Amino acid sequence: MEKPTLGYWKIRALGAHLKMLLEYAGVDYENREYEIYKKADGGYDMTDYNDERPTLGPFPNIPYFKDGDYLLTETGAVTRYIAAKWAPHLCGSTPEVSAMADMLYSIWHPIRFSKLTLSMAMGCADKEMLRNDVRENIKPLHNWLAGKKWLCGEELTWVDFYAYEAINIFQFVWEGRLFEEFPLFIIYQNEF
């Protein structure tokens, strides 16, 4: 039987939490990493990915996940699929927990991806500016954790894997001082 394949750039970004989830679920998978090179003119050479892109279905994007003939793209969908197939207990024990995980992902993702990951990828090295840009957005997420073991209370869900890696990115942007300002994040991460 063919192993499922996770395809992503050869960086952490939106692939790290997927790898962590696959490892947690005990899935034997192929990790397809694409190289990206900076060109002399300042642009990027993505030939490695662009050569395969036409084979990645009607919505080619990365991360993608191939499971036999089934192909899925988009971070949230891939994360939910992996959890549903190999660790269904991470999808929420009730419709309320499941919906809460979806809601929290919808809050975390724009902060992590749009405000930080894309800014850093586009060359923004001003970490103070990035911190100031996201500080007010992450305060409610930090406060949400008060009295909770996981994002959805006492129940570990797929969104916790996403948030764990997001906090790692916040810690990088805060230059190792995130937990001084947001101490509940270290308590949360220590649960992993």
Secondary structure, 3 states (H helix, E strand, C coil): CCCCEEEEECCCCCCHHHHHHHHHCCCCCEEEEECCEECCCCCEECHHHHHHHHHCCCCCCCCEEEECCEEEECHHHHHHHHHHHHCHHHHCCCHHHHHHHHHHHHHHHHHHHHHHHHHHHCCCCCHHHHHHHHHHHHHHHHHHCCCCCECCECCCCHHHHHHHHHHHHHHHHCCCCHHHHCCHHHHHHHCC
